Amino acid sequence: TVVGFAISLLFHMTQTEVCPPSCNCKSLGEMKGLHIDCSSRQLTEVPALPVNTKRLYLQNNSLTSVPPGALDSLRSLEEVKIFDNPWNCDCHILYLKLWLEDVSAPSLANIRCASPAPMRMKPLRQLTGNELGICKRLLPIKCLEFFWRDLILIAGAIIALILIAWALKFSKKLVCQINLSQCDSREWLLGRH
């Protein structure tokens, strides 16, 4: 029993050490994970979270986006509450949208955009790639760059093939003319003797 108590104490200490300072953490029992409550803390960014987080509450904060990859380590997550934040629905929100689609689609239903103005109060789950402002502007420019680059490469390859074909044709004529002139020279030399 002393060993069990020591292991349980060590487990509890380990769990409290990994709890973000701005959050309240509760163990859900040995080997069952953590309940992390970071709600209503005026957070402007998602804190570093323990990998064994089962329940995560980040609602009613000042979060505007989540950096790509910030939530990828939370593989045992079962519940997420992330609504009531002033989400900025531009390209930077795409990671959160895709992550929630994979991990917690019901949570996605409760998230609404706060900015930019055309997206205000629109549910995040309804946003399409074309509506994500800067994404819409960046994609066609990059596509056009690839288009022109590819077009120039194709045109260069065609011109090179035409020049090679012309050079081969010209070289055959030149070889024939050289051969003919050599034959004529031999006949002329033979004719003189």
Order of alpha helices (4+ residues) and beta strands (2+ residues): alpha-beta-beta-beta-beta-beta-alpha-alpha-beta-alpha
